[in-house]
Every structure is written in structure tokens, then in C-alpha cells.
Amino acid sequence: MEKLKIEQYIIAEGENITALESTVSKLISQGFFPQGGISTNTFPSLDSSARFIQAMIKY
């Protein structure tokens, strides 16, 4: 079995789950694959609202 080499790693982000779905869908159409599950985080330096994030990779 050939081991694939990851060429690019990015974090997709959305202000809500719908925005994240849209961003992830666009990235998939550009050849990226989701890596792991969705996470949420708050960013106190912005406005303390939650952000939805998804790691994405491209081989």
C-alpha cells in the first residue's frame, strides 16, 4: 500500500455550522479532505463568540 504524503494542511472556520459547511464544501471541491472531527472554540480577543473549525488536508 502506497503511503500518501500530505501536501497542505489548513483550518477551515465558520461563525456558525452552516458557514463552516459551506467553507468545507468549497475546500472539498478544491481537493481537500476533512481530517478528524469538527471542533468549537471561543476567541476572547475577538468577541468571545464561538467559532466552528475543521482541519482540512490535501494530498
N, C-alpha and C positions, 0 to 999 in steps of 0.2 A: 504494500500500500504506500503510495506516494504521500509524503507529508507536505501539506500546503504551507506556504510562507505568507504571513500577514504582511501586507504592503502598506496598509493605512489603518489607523485607529482614531476614531473621533467620538465625541459625546454629543448626542442629539438632545435637545432641550425644548420643552414646551411649557407655557404658563398654565395649561390645563391638559387633560388627557387627549382631548380632540386635537389640539395643536400639536402634541407630540406624535399622535398617529399620522397626521399629515406630513410632518417632517420625516418620520421614519419611512413612510411610503415613498416619498421622493428619493430618499437615500437608497432604498432598495432598488428603485428603478435605475439608479446610477451604479449599481453593482455592489452595494454594501449589504452586509448581513448583520442582524441583531446579535449581540454577544451577551448572554446572560439575560436577566430579567429587568423589568422597569424598576427604577428607584425614585424616591421623592426626597427633596432636600429643601431647606429654607436658607435664604441668604440674607442675614441681618443687615449687611452693608447695602442691600438694595431696598427692600421694603418689608422684609420678613414674610413675604408670601411664599407659598410652596411652589416649587418647580418640579416638573416631571422630567426624568433623564433616562436615556438608554444608550448604552455603549454600542458602537457600530464598528464593524471591521470590513476591510476589503482585502481579498486575496490577490 
